[in-house]
Amino acid sequence: MNPKIILYGNAILLFFFTFLLASQLIIGIKSGNFDWFKIVLFFTALLFSLFTIVKYAKIINKDKS
């Protein structure tokens, strides 16, 4: 599979999970009731997506040289 497709797909997922994490934190702050499972889940997905972006960006950068 083309590394650029994986890179762009993970960039979209990164923004999506960032939005979900921020919305859960805002809801938790307003209501005073944090759903820690969702916060940890979205944060883990955000980190996984970020590491995948870095990995495939290195592959694409290596292909250019």
mmCIF file as Biopython writes it, N, C-alpha, C and O atoms, coordinates in Angstrom:
data_model
#
loop_
_atom_site.group_PDB
_atom_site.id
_atom_site.type_symbol
_atom_site.label_atom_id
_atom_site.label_alt_id
_atom_site.label_comp_id
_atom_site.label_asym_id
_atom_site.label_entity_id
_atom_site.label_seq_id
_atom_site.pdbx_PDB_ins_code
_atom_site.Cartn_x
_atom_site.Cartn_y
_atom_site.Cartn_z
_atom_site.occupancy
_atom_site.B_iso_or_equiv
_atom_site.auth_seq_id
_atom_site.auth_asym_id
_atom_site.pdbx_PDB_model_num
ATOM 1   N N  . MET A ? 1  ? 0.844   -1.182 0.000  1.0 0.0 1  A 1 
ATOM 2   C CA . MET A ? 1  ? 0.000   0.000  0.000  1.0 0.0 1  A 1 
ATOM 3   C C  . MET A ? 1  ? 0.891   1.247  0.000  1.0 0.0 1  A 1 
ATOM 4   O O  . MET A ? 1  ? 1.995   1.244  0.544  1.0 0.0 1  A 1 
ATOM 5   N N  . ASN A ? 2  ? 0.391   2.283  -0.610 1.0 0.0 2  A 1 
ATOM 6   C CA . ASN A ? 2  ? 1.139   3.533  -0.727 1.0 0.0 2  A 1 
ATOM 7   C C  . ASN A ? 2  ? 1.315   4.178  0.665  1.0 0.0 2  A 1 
ATOM 8   O O  . ASN A ? 2  ? 0.326   4.417  1.358  1.0 0.0 2  A 1 
ATOM 9   N N  . PRO A ? 3  ? 2.549   4.457  1.070  1.0 0.0 3  A 1 
ATOM 10  C CA . PRO A ? 3  ? 2.763   5.070  2.397  1.0 0.0 3  A 1 
ATOM 11  C C  . PRO A ? 3  ? 2.098   6.436  2.540  1.0 0.0 3  A 1 
ATOM 12  O O  . PRO A ? 3  ? 1.721   6.828  3.645  1.0 0.0 3  A 1 
ATOM 13  N N  . LYS A ? 4  ? 1.952   7.165  1.431  1.0 0.0 4  A 1 
ATOM 14  C CA . LYS A ? 4  ? 1.312   8.489  1.527  1.0 0.0 4  A 1 
ATOM 15  C C  . LYS A ? 4  ? -0.154  8.368  1.925  1.0 0.0 4  A 1 
ATOM 16  O O  . LYS A ? 4  ? -0.662  9.201  2.677  1.0 0.0 4  A 1 
ATOM 17  N N  . ILE A ? 5  ? -0.841  7.339  1.428  1.0 0.0 5  A 1 
ATOM 18  C CA . ILE A ? 5  ? -2.251  7.138  1.785  1.0 0.0 5  A 1 
ATOM 19  C C  . ILE A ? 5  ? -2.360  6.846  3.281  1.0 0.0 5  A 1 
ATOM 20  O O  . ILE A ? 5  ? -3.234  7.383  3.962  1.0 0.0 5  A 1 
ATOM 21  N N  . ILE A ? 6  ? -1.474  5.996  3.783  1.0 0.0 6  A 1 
ATOM 22  C CA . ILE A ? 6  ? -1.480  5.677  5.215  1.0 0.0 6  A 1 
ATOM 23  C C  . ILE A ? 6  ? -1.155  6.922  6.032  1.0 0.0 6  A 1 
ATOM 24  O O  . ILE A ? 6  ? -1.756  7.152  7.081  1.0 0.0 6  A 1 
ATOM 25  N N  . LEU A ? 7  ? -0.212  7.719  5.560  1.0 0.0 7  A 1 
ATOM 26  C CA . LEU A ? 7  ? 0.174   8.942  6.267  1.0 0.0 7  A 1 
ATOM 27  C C  . LEU A ? 7  ? -0.991  9.928  6.340  1.0 0.0 7  A 1 
ATOM 28  O O  . LEU A ? 7  ? -1.289  10.462 7.408  1.0 0.0 7  A 1 
ATOM 29  N N  . TYR A ? 8  ? -1.643  10.167 5.217  1.0 0.0 8  A 1 
ATOM 30  C CA . TYR A ? 8  ? -2.762  11.116 5.206  1.0 0.0 8  A 1 
ATOM 31  C C  . TYR A ? 8  ? -3.957  10.593 5.999  1.0 0.0 8  A 1 
ATOM 32  O O  . TYR A ? 8  ? -4.637  11.358 6.684  1.0 0.0 8  A 1 
ATOM 33  N N  . GLY A ? 9  ? -4.208  9.307  5.906  1.0 0.0 9  A 1 
ATOM 34  C CA . GLY A ? 9  ? -5.302  8.717  6.683  1.0 0.0 9  A 1 
ATOM 35  C C  . GLY A ? 9  ? -5.071  8.859  8.176  1.0 0.0 9  A 1 
ATOM 36  O O  . GLY A ? 9  ? -5.997  9.167  8.927  1.0 0.0 9  A 1 
ATOM 37  N N  . ASN A ? 10 ? -3.842  8.635  8.606  1.0 0.0 10 A 1 
ATOM 38  C CA . ASN A ? 10 ? -3.532  8.778  10.026 1.0 0.0 10 A 1 
ATOM 39  C C  . ASN A ? 10 ? -3.537  10.231 10.465 1.0 0.0 10 A 1 
ATOM 40  O O  . ASN A ? 10 ? -3.839  10.523 11.622 1.0 0.0 10 A 1 
ATOM 41  N N  . ALA A ? 11 ? -3.210  11.147 9.563  1.0 0.0 11 A 1 
ATOM 42  C CA . ALA A ? 11 ? -3.303  12.568 9.907  1.0 0.0 11 A 1 
ATOM 43  C C  . ALA A ? 11 ? -4.757  12.954 10.166 1.0 0.0 11 A 1 
ATOM 44  O O  . ALA A ? 11 ? -5.050  13.704 11.096 1.0 0.0 11 A 1 
ATOM 45  N N  . ILE A ? 12 ? -5.661  12.438 9.339  1.0 0.0 12 A 1 
ATOM 46  C CA . ILE A ? 12 ? -7.096  12.699 9.546  1.0 0.0 12 A 1 
ATOM 47  C C  . ILE A ? 12 ? -7.552  12.090 10.869 1.0 0.0 12 A 1 
ATOM 48  O O  . ILE A ? 12 ? -8.282  12.724 11.632 1.0 0.0 12 A 1 
ATOM 49  N N  . LEU A ? 13 ? -7.116  10.846 11.142 1.0 0.0 13 A 1 
ATOM 50  C CA . LEU A ? 13 ? -7.474  10.200 12.410 1.0 0.0 13 A 1 
ATOM 51  C C  . LEU A ? 13 ? -6.914  10.964 13.602 1.0 0.0 13 A 1 
ATOM 52  O O  . LEU A ? 13 ? -7.565  11.051 14.643 1.0 0.0 13 A 1 
ATOM 53  N N  . LEU A ? 14 ? -5.719  11.516 13.461 1.0 0.0 14 A 1 
ATOM 54  C CA . LEU A ? 14 ? -5.111  12.282 14.546 1.0 0.0 14 A 1 
ATOM 55  C C  . LEU A ? 14 ? -5.980  13.485 14.908 1.0 0.0 14 A 1 
ATOM 56  O O  . LEU A ? 14 ? -6.232  13.734 16.087 1.0 0.0 14 A 1 
ATOM 57  N N  . PHE A ? 15 ? -6.438  14.231 13.903 1.0 0.0 15 A 1 
ATOM 58  C CA . PHE A ? 15 ? -7.307  15.375 14.177 1.0 0.0 15 A 1 
ATOM 59  C C  . PHE A ? 15 ? -8.636  14.927 14.774 1.0 0.0 15 A 1 
ATOM 60  O O  . PHE A ? 15 ? -9.174  15.591 15.660 1.0 0.0 15 A 1 
ATOM 61  N N  . PHE A ? 16 ? -9.168  13.808 14.296 1.0 0.0 16 A 1 
ATOM 62  C CA . PHE A ? 16 ? -10.435 13.284 14.802 1.0 0.0 16 A 1 
ATOM 63  C C  . PHE A ? 16 ? -10.309 12.900 16.276 1.0 0.0 16 A 1 
ATOM 64  O O  . PHE A ? 16 ? -11.157 13.272 17.088 1.0 0.0 16 A 1 
ATOM 65  N N  . PHE A ? 17 ? -9.254  12.158 16.626 1.0 0.0 17 A 1 
ATOM 66  C CA . PHE A ? 17 ? -9.077  11.743 18.015 1.0 0.0 17 A 1 
ATOM 67  C C  . PHE A ? 17 ? -8.728  12.917 18.910 1.0 0.0 17 A 1 
ATOM 68  O O  . PHE A ? 17 ? -9.081  12.914 20.090 1.0 0.0 17 A 1 
ATOM 69  N N  . THR A ? 18 ? -8.039  13.925 18.375 1.0 0.0 18 A 1 
ATOM 70  C CA . THR A ? 18 ? -7.765  15.136 19.157 1.0 0.0 18 A 1 
ATOM 71  C C  . THR A ? 18 ? -9.075  15.849 19.486 1.0 0.0 18 A 1 
ATOM 72  O O  . THR A ? 18 ? -9.278  16.308 20.610 1.0 0.0 18 A 1 
ATOM 73  N N  . PHE A ? 19 ? -9.962  15.935 18.493 1.0 0.0 19 A 1 
ATOM 74  C CA . PHE A ? 19 ? -11.271 16.551 18.716 1.0 0.0 19 A 1 
ATOM 75  C C  . PHE A ? 19 ? -12.075 15.765 19.752 1.0 0.0 19 A 1 
ATOM 76  O O  . PHE A ? 19 ? -12.687 16.358 20.640 1.0 0.0 19 A 1 
ATOM 77  N N  . LEU A ? 20 ? -12.076 14.430 19.644 1.0 0.0 20 A 1 
ATOM 78  C CA . LEU A ? 20 ? -12.825 13.611 20.603 1.0 0.0 20 A 1 
ATOM 79  C C  . LEU A ? 20 ? -12.259 13.742 22.015 1.0 0.0 20 A 1 
ATOM 80  O O  . LEU A ? 20 ? -13.013 13.831 22.984 1.0 0.0 20 A 1 
ATOM 81  N N  . LEU A ? 21 ? -10.935 13.754 22.130 1.0 0.0 21 A 1 
ATOM 82  C CA . LEU A ? 21 ? -10.298 13.891 23.442 1.0 0.0 21 A 1 
ATOM 83  C C  . LEU A ? 21 ? -10.629 15.248 24.053 1.0 0.0 21 A 1 
ATOM 84  O O  . LEU A ? 21 ? -10.958 15.340 25.236 1.0 0.0 21 A 1 
ATOM 85  N N  . ALA A ? 22 ? -10.539 16.297 23.242 1.0 0.0 22 A 1 
ATOM 86  C CA . ALA A ? 22 ? -10.850 17.641 23.743 1.0 0.0 22 A 1 
ATOM 87  C C  . ALA A ? 22 ? -12.310 17.742 24.161 1.0 0.0 22 A 1 
ATOM 88  O O  . ALA A ? 22 ? -12.620 18.351 25.185 1.0 0.0 22 A 1 
ATOM 89  N N  . SER A ? 23 ? -13.211 17.150 23.380 1.0 0.0 23 A 1 
ATOM 90  C CA . SER A ? 23 ? -14.627 17.222 23.736 1.0 0.0 23 A 1 
ATOM 91  C C  . SER A ? 23 ? -14.906 16.464 25.028 1.0 0.0 23 A 1 
ATOM 92  O O  . SER A ? 23 ? -15.711 16.919 25.840 1.0 0.0 23 A 1 
ATOM 93  N N  . GLN A ? 24 ? -14.255 15.312 25.240 1.0 0.0 24 A 1 
ATOM 94  C CA . GLN A ? 24 ? -14.438 14.572 26.490 1.0 0.0 24 A 1 
ATOM 95  C C  . GLN A ? 24 ? -13.898 15.350 27.683 1.0 0.0 24 A 1 
ATOM 96  O O  . GLN A ? 24 ? -14.488 15.327 28.763 1.0 0.0 24 A 1 
ATOM 97  N N  . LEU A ? 25 ? -12.775 16.037 27.488 1.0 0.0 25 A 1 
ATOM 98  C CA . LEU A ? 25 ? -12.218 16.839 28.581 1.0 0.0 25 A 1 
ATOM 99  C C  . LEU A ? 25 ? -13.117 18.025 28.900 1.0 0.0 25 A 1 
ATOM 100 O O  . LEU A ? 25 ? -13.312 18.353 30.070 1.0 0.0 25 A 1 
ATOM 101 N N  . ILE A ? 26 ? -13.665 18.673 27.880 1.0 0.0 26 A 1 
ATOM 102 C CA . ILE A ? 26 ? -14.558 19.815 28.105 1.0 0.0 26 A 1 
ATOM 103 C C  . ILE A ? 26 ? -15.834 19.362 28.807 1.0 0.0 26 A 1 
ATOM 104 O O  . ILE A ? 26 ? -16.300 20.013 29.743 1.0 0.0 26 A 1 
ATOM 105 N N  . ILE A ? 27 ? -16.399 18.239 28.349 1.0 0.0 27 A 1 
ATOM 106 C CA . ILE A ? 27 ? -17.607 17.712 28.993 1.0 0.0 27 A 1 
ATOM 107 C C  . ILE A ? 27 ? -17.311 17.343 30.445 1.0 0.0 27 A 1 
ATOM 108 O O  . ILE A ? 27 ? -18.120 17.597 31.337 1.0 0.0 27 A 1 
ATOM 109 N N  . GLY A ? 28 ? -16.136 16.736 30.673 1.0 0.0 28 A 1 
ATOM 110 C CA . GLY A ? 28 ? -15.759 16.360 32.037 1.0 0.0 28 A 1 
ATOM 111 C C  . GLY A ? 28 ? -15.558 17.560 32.935 1.0 0.0 28 A 1 
ATOM 112 O O  . GLY A ? 28 ? -15.933 17.521 34.107 1.0 0.0 28 A 1 
ATOM 113 N N  . ILE A ? 29 ? -14.976 18.625 32.414 1.0 0.0 29 A 1 
ATOM 114 C CA . ILE A ? 29 ? -14.754 19.826 33.214 1.0 0.0 29 A 1 
ATOM 115 C C  . ILE A ? 29 ? -16.091 20.506 33.542 1.0 0.0 29 A 1 
ATOM 116 O O  . ILE A ? 29 ? -16.312 20.958 34.666 1.0 0.0 29 A 1 
ATOM 117 N N  . LYS A ? 30 ? -16.977 20.567 32.540 1.0 0.0 30 A 1 
ATOM 118 C CA . LYS A ? 30 ? -18.270 21.229 32.778 1.0 0.0 30 A 1 
ATOM 119 C C  . LYS A ? 30 ? -19.130 20.455 33.759 1.0 0.0 30 A 1 
ATOM 120 O O  . LYS A ? 30 ? -19.756 21.049 34.636 1.0 0.0 30 A 1 
ATOM 121 N N  . SER A ? 31 ? -19.169 19.125 33.621 1.0 0.0 31 A 1 
ATOM 122 C CA . SER A ? 31 ? -20.057 18.337 34.477 1.0 0.0 31 A 1 
ATOM 123 C C  . SER A ? 31 ? -19.374 17.883 35.764 1.0 0.0 31 A 1 
ATOM 124 O O  . SER A ? 31 ? -20.043 17.490 36.720 1.0 0.0 31 A 1 
ATOM 125 N N  . GLY A ? 32 ? -18.044 17.937 35.788 1.0 0.0 32 A 1 
ATOM 126 C CA . GLY A ? 32 ? -17.326 17.475 36.960 1.0 0.0 32 A 1 
ATOM 127 C C  . GLY A ? 32 ? -17.250 15.960 37.043 1.0 0.0 32 A 1 
ATOM 128 O O  . GLY A ? 32 ? -16.808 15.414 38.054 1.0 0.0 32 A 1 
ATOM 129 N N  . ASN A ? 33 ? -17.677 15.274 35.985 1.0 0.0 33 A 1 
ATOM 130 C CA . ASN A ? 33 ? -17.686 13.813 35.980 1.0 0.0 33 A 1 
ATOM 131 C C  . ASN A ? 33 ? -16.877 13.327 34.786 1.0 0.0 33 A 1 
ATOM 132 O O  . ASN A ? 33 ? -17.382 13.284 33.664 1.0 0.0 33 A 1 
ATOM 133 N N  . PHE A ? 34 ? -15.625 12.964 35.027 1.0 0.0 34 A 1 
ATOM 134 C CA . PHE A ? 34 ? -14.751 12.529 33.936 1.0 0.0 34 A 1 
ATOM 135 C C  . PHE A ? 34 ? -15.008 11.065 33.612 1.0 0.0 34 A 1 
ATOM 136 O O  . PHE A ? 34 ? -15.127 10.230 34.509 1.0 0.0 34 A 1 
ATOM 137 N N  . ASP A ? 35 ? -15.092 10.765 32.324 1.0 0.0 35 A 1 
ATOM 138 C CA . ASP A ? 35 ? -15.166 9.384  31.870 1.0 0.0 35 A 1 
ATOM 139 C C  . ASP A ? 35 ? -13.736 8.974  31.508 1.0 0.0 35 A 1 
ATOM 140 O O  . ASP A ? 35 ? -13.304 9.123  30.366 1.0 0.0 35 A 1 
ATOM 141 N N  . TRP A ? 36 ? -13.022 8.460  32.493 1.0 0.0 36 A 1 
ATOM 142 C CA . TRP A ? 36 ? -11.589 8.205  32.331 1.0 0.0 36 A 1 
ATOM 143 C C  . TRP A ? 36 ? -11.305 7.167  31.270 1.0 0.0 36 A 1 
ATOM 144 O O  . TRP A ? 36 ? -10.273 7.237  30.602 1.0 0.0 36 A 1 
ATOM 145 N N  . PHE A ? 37 ? -12.202 6.197  31.097 1.0 0.0 37 A 1 
ATOM 146 C CA . PHE A ? 37 ? -11.983 5.173  30.080 1.0 0.0 37 A 1 
ATOM 147 C C  . PHE A ? 37 ? -11.921 5.792  28.687 1.0 0.0 37 A 1 
ATOM 148 O O  . PHE A ? 37 ? -11.028 5.472  27.903 1.0 0.0 37 A 1 
ATOM 149 N N  . LYS A ? 38 ? -12.866 6.678  28.380 1.0 0.0 38 A 1 
ATOM 150 C CA . LYS A ? 38 ? -12.869 7.335  27.065 1.0 0.0 38 A 1 
ATOM 151 C C  . LYS A ? 38 ? -11.657 8.241  26.890 1.0 0.0 38 A 1 
ATOM 152 O O  . LYS A ? 38 ? -11.071 8.290  25.809 1.0 0.0 38 A 1 
ATOM 153 N N  . ILE A ? 39 ? -11.279 8.954  27.941 1.0 0.0 39 A 1 
ATOM 154 C CA . ILE A ? 39 ? -10.129 9.859  27.854 1.0 0.0 39 A 1 
ATOM 155 C C  . ILE A ? 39 ? -8.856  9.068  27.585 1.0 0.0 39 A 1 
ATOM 156 O O  . ILE A ? 39 ? -8.064  9.451  26.724 1.0 0.0 39 A 1 
ATOM 157 N N  . VAL A ? 40 ? -8.649  7.978  28.301 1.0 0.0 40 A 1 
ATOM 158 C CA . VAL A ? 40 ? -7.465  7.146  28.093 1.0 0.0 40 A 1 
ATOM 159 C C  . VAL A ? 40 ? -7.508  6.484  26.720 1.0 0.0 40 A 1 
ATOM 160 O O  . VAL A ? 40 ? -6.482  6.393  26.045 1.0 0.0 40 A 1 
ATOM 161 N N  . LEU A ? 41 ? -8.670  6.028  26.307 1.0 0.0 41 A 1 
ATOM 162 C CA . LEU A ? 41 ? -8.828  5.392  24.997 1.0 0.0 41 A 1 
ATOM 163 C C  . LEU A ? 41 ? -8.496  6.366  23.870 1.0 0.0 41 A 1 
ATOM 164 O O  . LEU A ? 41 ? -7.739  6.017  22.964 1.0 0.0 41 A 1 
ATOM 165 N N  . PHE A ? 42 ? -9.040  7.565  23.908 1.0 0.0 42 A 1 
ATOM 166 C CA . PHE A ? 42 ? -8.786  8.549  22.852 1.0 0.0 42 A 1 
ATOM 167 C C  . PHE A ? 42 ? -7.334  9.017  22.880 1.0 0.0 42 A 1 
ATOM 168 O O  . PHE A ? 42 ? -6.742  9.247  21.825 1.0 0.0 42 A 1 
ATOM 169 N N  . PHE A ? 43 ? -6.750  9.162  24.074 1.0 0.0 43 A 1 
ATOM 170 C CA . PHE A ? 43 ? -5.357  9.580  24.183 1.0 0.0 43 A 1 
ATOM 171 C C  . PHE A ? 43 ? -4.427  8.506  23.611 1.0 0.0 43 A 1 
ATOM 172 O O  . PHE A ? 43 ? -3.456  8.823  22.924 1.0 0.0 43 A 1 
ATOM 173 N N  . THR A ? 44 ? -4.728  7.238  23.897 1.0 0.0 44 A 1 
ATOM 174 C CA . THR A ? 44 ? -3.926  6.135  23.355 1.0 0.0 44 A 1 
ATOM 175 C C  . THR A ? 44 ? -4.044  6.082  21.838 1.0 0.0 44 A 1 
ATOM 176 O O  . THR A ? 44 ? -3.043  5.891  21.147 1.0 0.0 44 A 1 
ATOM 177 N N  . ALA A ? 45 ? -5.240  6.245  21.317 1.0 0.0 45 A 1 
ATOM 178 C CA . ALA A ? 45 ? -5.436  6.245  19.866 1.0 0.0 45 A 1 
ATOM 179 C C  . ALA A ? 45 ? -4.714  7.429  19.226 1.0 0.0 45 A 1 
ATOM 180 O O  . ALA A ? 45 ? -4.149  7.305  18.139 1.0 0.0 45 A 1 
ATOM 181 N N  . LEU A ? 46 ? -4.735  8.567  19.898 1.0 0.0 46 A 1 
ATOM 182 C CA . LEU A ? 46 ? -4.033  9.748  19.399 1.0 0.0 46 A 1 
ATOM 183 C C  . LEU A ? 46 ? -2.525  9.499  19.335 1.0 0.0 46 A 1 
ATOM 184 O O  . LEU A ? 46 ? -1.882  9.859  18.349 1.0 0.0 46 A 1 
ATOM 185 N N  . LEU A ? 47 ? -1.967  8.898  20.359 1.0 0.0 47 A 1 
ATOM 186 C CA . LEU A ? 47 ? -0.533  8.598  20.364 1.0 0.0 47 A 1 
ATOM 187 C C  . LEU A ? 47 ? -0.174  7.565  19.301 1.0 0.0 47 A 1 
ATOM 188 O O  . LEU A ? 47 ? 0.844   7.699  18.621 1.0 0.0 47 A 1 
ATOM 189 N N  . PHE A ? 48 ? -1.008  6.535  19.156 1.0 0.0 48 A 1 
ATOM 190 C CA . PHE A ? 48 ? -0.754  5.512  18.146 1.0 0.0 48 A 1 
ATOM 191 C C  . PHE A ? 48 ? -0.771  6.123  16.750 1.0 0.0 48 A 1 
ATOM 192 O O  . PHE A ? 48 ? 0.080   5.805  15.919 1.0 0.0 48 A 1 
ATOM 193 N N  . SER A ? 49 ? -1.730  6.993  16.495 1.0 0.0 49 A 1 
ATOM 194 C CA . SER A ? 49 ? -1.821  7.661  15.202 1.0 0.0 49 A 1 
ATOM 195 C C  . SER A ? 49 ? -0.609  8.561  14.966 1.0 0.0 49 A 1 
ATOM 196 O O  . SER A ? 49 ? -0.079  8.614  13.856 1.0 0.0 49 A 1 
ATOM 197 N N  . LEU A ? 50 ? -0.175  9.261  15.999 1.0 0.0 50 A 1 
ATOM 198 C CA . LEU A ? 50 ? 0.986   10.140 15.883 1.0 0.0 50 A 1 
ATOM 199 C C  . LEU A ? 50 ? 2.251   9.348  15.584 1.0 0.0 50 A 1 
ATOM 200 O O  . LEU A ? 50 ? 3.043   9.751  14.731 1.0 0.0 50 A 1 
ATOM 201 N N  . PHE A ? 51 ? 2.454   8.228  16.273 1.0 0.0 51 A 1 
ATOM 202 C CA . PHE A ? 51 ? 3.636   7.403  16.026 1.0 0.0 51 A 1 
ATOM 203 C C  . PHE A ? 51 ? 3.606   6.791  14.628 1.0 0.0 51 A 1 
ATOM 204 O O  . PHE A ? 51 ? 4.651   6.643  13.994 1.0 0.0 51 A 1 
ATOM 205 N N  . THR A ? 52 ? 2.420   6.436  14.148 1.0 0.0 52 A 1 
ATOM 206 C CA . THR A ? 52 ? 2.306   5.897  12.794 1.0 0.0 52 A 1 
ATOM 207 C C  . THR A ? 52 ? 2.644   6.964  11.760 1.0 0.0 52 A 1 
ATOM 208 O O  . THR A ? 52 ? 3.291   6.672  10.754 1.0 0.0 52 A 1 
ATOM 209 N N  . ILE A ? 53 ? 2.212   8.188  12.000 1.0 0.0 53 A 1 
ATOM 210 C CA . ILE A ? 53 ? 2.542   9.299  11.091 1.0 0.0 53 A 1 
ATOM 211 C C  . ILE A ? 53 ? 4.053   9.505  11.038 1.0 0.0 53 A 1 
ATOM 212 O O  . ILE A ? 53 ? 4.619   9.673  9.958  1.0 0.0 53 A 1 
ATOM 213 N N  . VAL A ? 54 ? 4.706   9.494  12.195 1.0 0.0 54 A 1 
ATOM 214 C CA . VAL A ? 54 ? 6.155   9.688  12.231 1.0 0.0 54 A 1 
ATOM 215 C C  . VAL A ? 54 ? 6.865   8.550  11.493 1.0 0.0 54 A 1 
ATOM 216 O O  . VAL A ? 54 ? 7.814   8.784  10.745 1.0 0.0 54 A 1 
ATOM 217 N N  . LYS A ? 55 ? 6.401   7.326  11.707 1.0 0.0 55 A 1 
ATOM 218 C CA . LYS A ? 55 ? 7.028   6.165  11.070 1.0 0.0 55 A 1 
ATOM 219 C C  . LYS A ? 55 ? 6.937   6.245  9.548  1.0 0.0 55 A 1 
ATOM 220 O O  . LYS A ? 55 ? 7.933   6.043  8.854  1.0 0.0 55 A 1 
ATOM 221 N N  . TYR A ? 56 ? 5.742   6.538  9.028  1.0 0.0 56 A 1 
ATOM 222 C CA . TYR A ? 56 ? 5.569   6.587  7.579  1.0 0.0 56 A 1 
ATOM 223 C C  . TYR A ? 56 ? 6.178   7.849  6.968  1.0 0.0 56 A 1 
ATOM 224 O O  . TYR A ? 56 ? 6.563   7.840  5.799  1.0 0.0 56 A 1 
ATOM 225 N N  . ALA A ? 57 ? 6.269   8.926  7.735  1.0 0.0 57 A 1 
ATOM 226 C CA . ALA A ? 57 ? 6.949   10.126 7.225  1.0 0.0 57 A 1 
ATOM 227 C C  . ALA A ? 57 ? 8.435   9.834  7.044  1.0 0.0 57 A 1 
ATOM 228 O O  . ALA A ? 57 ? 9.050   10.308 6.088  1.0 0.0 57 A 1 
ATOM 229 N N  . LYS A ? 58 ? 9.012   9.060  7.953  1.0 0.0 58 A 1 
ATOM 230 C CA . LYS A ? 58 ? 10.414  8.674  7.802  1.0 0.0 58 A 1 
ATOM 231 C C  . LYS A ? 58 ? 10.604  7.789  6.572  1.0 0.0 58 A 1 
ATOM 232 O O  . LYS A ? 58 ? 11.596  7.927  5.856  1.0 0.0 58 A 1 
ATOM 233 N N  . ILE A ? 59 ? 9.652   6.875  6.321  1.0 0.0 59 A 1 
ATOM 234 C CA . ILE A ? 59 ? 9.739   6.001  5.142  1.0 0.0 59 A 1 
ATOM 235 C C  . ILE A ? 59 ? 9.665   6.826  3.863  1.0 0.0 59 A 1 
ATOM 236 O O  . ILE A ? 59 ? 10.440  6.606  2.933  1.0 0.0 59 A 1 
ATOM 237 N N  . ILE A ? 60 ? 8.732   7.774  3.816  1.0 0.0 60 A 1 
ATOM 238 C CA . ILE A ? 60 ? 8.588   8.617  2.626  1.0 0.0 60 A 1 
ATOM 239 C C  . ILE A ? 60 ? 9.830   9.478  2.436  1.0 0.0 60 A 1 
ATOM 240 O O  . ILE A ? 60 ? 10.297  9.662  1.313  1.0 0.0 60 A 1 
ATOM 241 N N  . ASN A ? 61 ? 10.364  10.006 3.541  1.0 0.0 61 A 1 
ATOM 242 C CA . ASN A ? 61 ? 11.566  10.841 3.469  1.0 0.0 61 A 1 
ATOM 243 C C  . ASN A ? 61 ? 12.765  10.029 2.988  1.0 0.0 61 A 1 
ATOM 244 O O  . ASN A ? 61 ? 13.599  10.539 2.240  1.0 0.0 61 A 1 
ATOM 245 N N  . LYS A ? 62 ? 12.855  8.777  3.411  1.0 0.0 62 A 1 
ATOM 246 C CA . LYS A ? 62 ? 13.954  7.907  3.003  1.0 0.0 62 A 1 
ATOM 247 C C  . LYS A ? 62 ? 13.846  7.572  1.509  1.0 0.0 62 A 1 
ATOM 248 O O  . LYS A ? 62 ? 14.861  7.456  0.822  1.0 0.0 62 A 1 
ATOM 249 N N  . ASP A ? 63 ? 12.596  7.414  1.006  1.0 0.0 63 A 1 
ATOM 250 C CA . ASP A ? 63 ? 12.389  7.107  -0.416 1.0 0.0 63 A 1 
ATOM 251 C C  . ASP A ? 63 ? 12.818  8.264  -1.309 1.0 0.0 63 A 1 
ATOM 252 O O  . ASP A ? 63 ? 13.271  8.047  -2.433 1.0 0.0 63 A 1 
ATOM 253 N N  . LYS A ? 64 ? 12.677  9.492  -0.816 1.0 0.0 64 A 1 
ATOM 254 C CA . LYS A ? 64 ? 13.051  10.665 -1.620 1.0 0.0 64 A 1 
ATOM 255 C C  . LYS A ? 64 ? 14.556  10.793 -1.780 1.0 0.0 64 A 1 
ATOM 256 O O  . LYS A ? 64 ? 15.034  11.296 -2.797 1.0 0.0 64 A 1 
ATOM 257 N N  . SER A ? 65 ? 15.316  10.334 -0.764 1.0 0.0 65 A 1 
ATOM 258 C CA . SER A ? 65 ? 16.780  10.479 -0.834 1.0 0.0 65 A 1 
ATOM 259 C C  . SER A ? 65 ? 17.424  9.434  -1.715 1.0 0.0 65 A 1 
ATOM 260 O O  . SER A ? 65 ? 18.645  9.427  -1.873 1.0 0.0 65 A 1 
#
